[in-house]
Amino acid sequence: MQLSERSRRSYLLGLKIASDFGASIAIPVVAFVVLGKWLQQKYGFAPYGIIGGFVVAATLTTTILRRKVRWYAAEYKALESDSNK
């Protein structure tokens, strides 16, 4: 199956977005939940360390994803405008 250049570039952009969003969600969640678990073990205020870590991670992830959505939207529009020429 031969794909057109436009289709190939669209698929590659989709894979790039999926992997980038996955990393942008997973890395902050894991990092801040581990940090929250360590803090709650050290200071003994369970379960608020993990909950606080998750809340911080969710806030940070939301900010990161909003910026990336704007950036990828511009990249997609550029891809579409290149294919129309």
C-alpha positions in Angstrom: 0.0 0.0 0.0 1.5 3.3 -1.1 0.7 6.4 0.9 0.8 9.8 -0.5 3.3 12.2 0.9 0.5 14.2 2.6 -0.9 11.0 4.2 2.5 9.8 5.4 3.3 13.2 7.0 -0.2 13.2 8.6 0.4 9.8 10.1 3.8 10.7 11.4 2.5 13.9 13.0 -0.3 11.8 14.6 2.3 9.3 16.1 4.4 12.2 17.2 1.5 13.8 19.0 0.4 10.5 20.6 3.9 9.8 22.0 4.5 13.4 23.1 1.1 13.6 24.9 1.7 10.2 26.5 5.1 11.3 27.9 3.6 14.7 29.0 1.0 12.9 31.0 3.0 10.0 32.4 6.3 11.7 33.5 4.8 14.4 35.8 2.3 12.0 37.3 5.0 9.4 38.2 7.5 12.0 39.4 5.1 14.0 41.6 3.4 10.9 43.0 6.8 9.4 43.9 7.8 12.7 45.5 4.5 12.8 47.4 4.9 9.3 48.6 8.4 10.1 49.8 7.2 13.2 51.6 4.4 11.4 53.3 6.7 8.6 54.5 9.2 11.2 55.8 6.7 13.5 57.5 3.8 11.0 58.1 0.9 12.8 56.7 -0.6 10.0 54.6 -2.5 10.0 52.2 -2.1 13.7 51.5 1.4 13.4 50.0 0.2 11.2 47.1 -3.0 13.2 46.6 -1.0 16.5 46.7 1.5 15.1 44.2 -1.2 14.0 41.9 -2.9 17.4 42.1 0.4 19.2 41.3 1.0 16.8 38.4 -2.5 17.2 37.0 -2.1 21.0 37.1 1.3 20.9 35.5 0.1 18.4 32.9 -2.8 20.6 32.0 -0.5 23.6 31.4 1.9 21.5 29.3 -0.8 20.0 27.2 -2.5 23.3 26.5 0.8 24.7 25.1 1.4 21.6 23.1 -2.1 21.6 21.6 -1.6 25.1 20.3 1.8 24.2 18.9 0.5 21.1 17.2 -2.5 22.9 15.8 -0.2 25.4 14.1 2.0 22.5 12.8 -1.1 20.8 11.4 -2.3 23.9 9.7 1.2 24.3 8.2 1.0 20.7 7.0 -2.4 21.4 5.4 -1.3 24.6 3.8 1.8 22.9 2.4 -0.3 20.1 0.8 -2.7 22.6 -0.8 0.1 24.3 -2.8 
